[in-house]
Amino acid sequence: MQLQELCQRIDMPESVTTQLVAIDRQRAVPVSRWQAFYRGLAEFEPDEAFYHKLLVVAPDDALGFNVLWQSLNLALQAADIYRQRSIADEIYAATMGFFSRTVKEGRLEQGMYCFPTRTWGIRQLQLREFRLGTLEFEKTPTGVIEIHIPSDTDLDQPQRLAAYAQARQFWGPAYTDYECFSWLLSPVLKQILPAKSHILQFQSDFRIERWDKEQGDYRKWIFHNSQAPIADLPETTSLQRSVKQLLLSGGTIDAGVGKLIV
């Protein structure tokens, strides 16, 4: 598989694919160097260490496309490990879809295609995090499986339950502790959302153990990372309207930590 084919499989925007292929041709990094780079990554490579290793190959740029280009070449190396471990091709494509999804999120946030999240992809590249159904599941050094909610997640009950079941089968009985840290688990949401809300149904899948009032990253996911004054935040969706009213009244959305109990 070549870079262009990978871009097509993960639904990378065509204009971005063209730029990535151009970078690939211009820099002409031999496959052997990508193989050596991939083999040199630690089992749980820290984000910043990974980023600085990327800078040795090519400098960062304003839109992050050099980092994206390198990440996708490493994703091509990861494909061999997927095959060796007999992990389905559709799981590979869904997992590496993180890269194209992030590019599209960048357009919503900044008005142009870009790759704003430079380091998170190390998890997908090292086979630590997988897209299984509608959710993502990451193995941590402590043995806990962390649940992440992609921006295109369908939180309807059948999709959620199918994802949990697939994850338990995928990781096996050695992993029993599933945890989620997210603004979606904020207890405050019960005050502003209707009982039938899929977000509140998602909360019911967890036992909320604690929350952090300083760590809510809700603006990124609800308002596409808008840092505008509260009065100027968009009101396109019912969730945006509800959260905006909460913020105008002096409230905030914190982040909850919950253990999966389903």
ZADREN-686937 format. One record per residue (C-alpha): x, y, z; residue in three letters. Coordinates in steps of 0.1 Angstrom, whole numbers, plus 5000, padded with zeros to 4 digits. Each point is the difference from the previous one (the first is absolute). Example, Ala and Ser with C-alpha at 12.3 -4.5 7.8 and 13.67 -1.06 7.14 Angstrom:
2
- 5123/4955/5078/ALA;
- 5014/5034/4993/SER;
This chain:
262
- 5000/5000/5000/MET;
- 5012/5035/4991/GLN;
- 4994/5033/5016/LEU;
- 4973/5011/4975/GLN;
- 4981/4967/5005/GLU;
- 5001/5004/5037/LEU;
- 4986/5036/4997/CYS;
- 4972/4986/4979/GLN;
- 4992/4972/5025/ARG;
- 4997/5024/5029/ILE;
- 4980/5026/4980/ASP;
- 5026/5027/5001/MET;
- 4988/5032/4982/PRO;
- 5012/4999/4964/GLU;
- 5018/5033/5001/SER;
- 5019/4989/5031/VAL;
- 5009/4967/4984/THR;
- 5015/5019/4971/THR;
- 5022/5021/5023/GLN;
- 5011/4969/5019/LEU;
- 5010/4981/4969/VAL;
- 5019/5031/4988/ALA;
- 5020/5001/5033/ILE;
- 5006/4963/4997/ASP;
- 5015/5004/4965/ARG;
- 5020/5030/5009/GLN;
- 5016/4985/5031/ARG;
- 5003/4965/4987/ALA;
- 5008/4984/5033/VAL;
- 5009/4963/4994/PRO;
- 4977/4973/5015/VAL;
- 5030/4987/5019/SER;
- 5002/5032/5020/ARG;
- 4962/4998/5009/TRP;
- 5006/4964/5010/GLN;
- 5029/5010/5023/ALA;
- 4980/5029/5014/PHE;
- 4971/4978/5008/TYR;
- 5021/4973/5016/ARG;
- 5017/5027/5022/GLY;
- 4968/5011/5017/LEU;
- 4997/4990/5036/ALA;
- 4970/4978/5011/GLU;
- 4983/5030/5015/PHE;
- 5018/5028/4982/GLU;
- 4992/5034/5018/PRO;
- 4983/5026/4979/ASP;
- 5027/5026/5001/GLU;
- 5028/4975/4994/ALA;
- 4981/4988/4969/PHE;
- 4995/5035/4988/TYR;
- 5037/5009/5003/HIS;
- 5010/4968/4981/LYS;
- 4977/5011/4972/LEU;
- 5018/5033/4998/LEU;
- 5033/4982/4992/VAL;
- 4984/4988/4968/VAL;
- 4983/5033/4990/ALA;
- 4992/5033/5017/PRO;
- 4966/5008/5011/ASP;
- 4979/5024/4980/ASP;
- 4971/5023/5007/ALA;
- 4973/4976/4988/LEU;
- 5017/4969/5015/GLY;
- 5001/4982/4966/PHE;
- 5037/4989/5005/ASN;
- 4990/4983/5032/VAL;
- 4969/4985/4983/LEU;
- 5021/4987/4971/TRP;
- 5024/4983/5024/GLN;
- 4973/4986/5021/SER;
- 4983/4984/4970/LEU;
- 5033/4985/4988/ASN;
- 5003/4984/5035/LEU;
- 4964/4989/4997/ALA;
- 5011/4980/4969/LEU;
- 5026/4983/5022/GLN;
- 4973/4992/5026/ALA;
- 4979/4983/4973/ALA;
- 5026/4971/5000/ASP;
- 4995/4996/5038/ILE;
- 4963/4999/4996/TYR;
- 5003/4972/4975/ARG;
- 5024/4981/5022/GLN;
- 4975/5002/5028/ARG;
- 4971/4991/4978/SER;
- 4982/5032/5008/ILE;
- 4973/5007/4974/ALA;
- 5006/5025/4972/ASP;
- 4968/5019/5009/GLU;
- 5013/5006/5035/ILE;
- 5033/5012/4985/TYR;
- 4982/5025/4977/ALA;
- 4976/5011/5027/ALA;
- 5029/5006/5025/THR;
- 5022/5019/4976/MET;
- 4969/5020/4991/GLY;
- 5011/5021/5030/PHE;
- 5024/5018/4976/PHE;
- 4974/5010/4974/SER;
- 4974/5008/5027/ARG;
- 5025/5024/5018/THR;
- 5006/5017/4967/VAL;
- 4963/5006/4995/LYS;
- 4997/5012/5036/GLU;
- 5028/5025/4993/GLY;
- 4979/5015/4972/ARG;
- 4971/5005/5023/LEU;
- 5022/5016/5026/GLU;
- 5023/5021/4978/GLN;
- 4981/5004/4967/GLY;
- 5025/4979/4980/MET;
- 5013/4965/4999/TYR;
- 5028/4995/5025/CYS;
- 5013/4974/5024/PHE;
- 4997/5018/5034/PRO;
- 5006/4969/5023/THR;
- 5036/4992/4993/ARG;
- 5007/4972/5025/THR;
- 4969/4980/5009/TRP;
- 5004/4977/4970/GLY;
- 5029/4982/5017/ILE;
- 4973/4979/5017/ARG;
- 4986/4988/4967/GLN;
- 5034/4995/4985/LEU;
- 5012/4978/5029/GLN;
- 4969/4979/5001/LEU;
- 4990/5014/5034/ARG;
- 4967/5015/4989/GLU;
- 4975/4985/4977/PHE;
- 4967/5012/4985/ARG;
- 4975/4972/5008/LEU;
- 4966/5009/4988/GLY;
- 4989/5035/5010/THR;
- 5027/5005/5027/LEU;
- 5037/4998/5005/GLU;
- 5018/4979/5026/PHE;
- 5036/5006/5012/GLU;
- 5022/4977/5020/LYS;
- 5020/5018/5026/THR;
- 5032/4990/5018/PRO;
- 4979/4992/5032/THR;
- 4978/4976/4981/GLY;
- 4970/5022/5001/VAL;
- 4981/5003/4967/ILE;
- 4991/5037/4994/GLU;
- 4969/5007/4980/ILE;
- 5001/5030/4976/HIS;
- 4971/5015/4982/ILE;
- 5008/5011/4964/PRO;
- 4983/5031/4986/SER;
- 4979/4978/4976/ASP;
- 4989/4976/5027/THR;
- 4964/4987/5000/ASP;
- 4990/4998/5037/LEU;
- 4967/4982/4993/ASP;
- 4997/4970/5023/GLN;
- 5004/4972/4975/PRO;
- 5032/5015/4987/GLN;
- 5014/5006/5035/ARG;
- 4992/4964/5011/LEU;
- 5014/4985/4969/ALA;
- 5033/5020/5004/ALA;
- 5004/4989/5037/TYR;
- 4994/4963/4990/ALA;
- 5024/5003/4971/GLN;
- 5026/5015/5022/ALA;
- 4997/4973/5027/ARG;
- 5004/4974/4974/GLN;
- 5029/5018/4984/PHE;
- 5020/5006/5031/TRP;
- 4990/4967/5017/GLY;
- 4995/4990/5036/PRO;
- 5034/5013/5012/ALA;
- 4986/5036/4998/TYR;
- 4970/5006/5023/THR;
- 5004/5037/5009/ASP;
- 4985/5024/4975/TYR;
- 5001/5037/5008/GLU;
- 4989/5033/4983/CYS;
- 5011/5035/5008/PHE;
- 4979/5025/4981/SER;
- 4978/5031/5001/TRP;
- 4972/4976/4989/LEU;
- 5001/4986/5036/LEU;
- 4996/5034/5016/SER;
- 4972/4998/5026/PRO;
- 4990/5036/4990/VAL;
- 4985/4987/4968/LEU;
- 4972/4983/5019/LYS;
- 4988/5036/5008/GLN;
- 4997/5011/4964/ILE;
- 4993/4970/4979/LEU;
- 4967/4980/4996/PRO;
- 4999/4965/5015/ALA;
- 4998/4984/4966/LYS;
- 5033/5016/4990/SER;
- 5025/4976/4986/HIS;
- 5027/5017/5020/ILE;
- 4982/4993/5032/LEU;
- 4994/4964/4989/GLN;
- 5037/4998/4994/PHE;
- 5006/5012/5035/GLN;
- 4978/4973/5014/SER;
- 5025/4974/4986/ASP;
- 5025/5012/5026/PHE;
- 5004/5004/5037/ARG;
- 5013/5036/5004/ILE;
- 5028/5000/5025/GLU;
- 5013/5035/4999/ARG;
- 5000/5032/4979/TRP;
- 5024/5027/4992/ASP;
- 4987/5036/4996/LYS;
- 5032/5012/4984/GLU;
- 5003/4974/4972/GLN;
- 4968/5002/4980/GLY;
- 5009/5003/4963/ASP;
- 4964/5004/4990/TYR;
- 5007/5031/4978/ARG;
- 5019/4979/4975/LYS;
- 4972/4974/4995/TRP;
- 4969/5022/5005/ILE;
- 5011/5033/4985/PHE;
- 5028/4987/4977/HIS;
- 5026/5015/5023/ASN;
- 4986/5035/4997/SER;
- 5016/5023/5026/GLN;
- 4975/5028/4993/ALA;
- 4983/5019/5028/PRO;
- 4971/4979/5013/ILE;
- 4974/5023/4985/ALA;
- 5015/4994/4966/ASP;
- 5001/4962/5001/LEU;
- 4979/4982/4973/PRO;
- 4965/4987/5007/GLU;
- 4996/4977/4971/THR;
- 4992/4968/5020/THR;
- 4978/4994/5030/SER;
- 5032/4990/5020/LEU;
- 5017/5033/4991/GLN;
- 4970/5020/5011/ARG;
- 4996/4981/5033/SER;
- 5037/5003/5008/VAL;
- 5001/5037/4990/LYS;
- 4972/5008/5023/GLN;
- 5018/4982/5028/LEU;
- 5032/5020/4993/LEU;
- 4981/5033/4999/LEU;
- 4985/4992/5034/SER;
- 5035/4995/5014/GLY;
- 5002/4962/4998/GLY;
- 5026/4979/4984/THR;
- 5005/4965/4986/ILE;
- 5026/4979/5019/ASP;
- 5014/4966/4992/ALA;
- 4989/4968/5017/GLY;
- 5019/4967/5005/VAL;
- 4979/4969/4999/GLY;
- 5004/4962/5001/LYS;
- 4981/4980/4975/LEU;
- 4973/4980/5017/ILE;
- 4981/4987/4970/VAL;
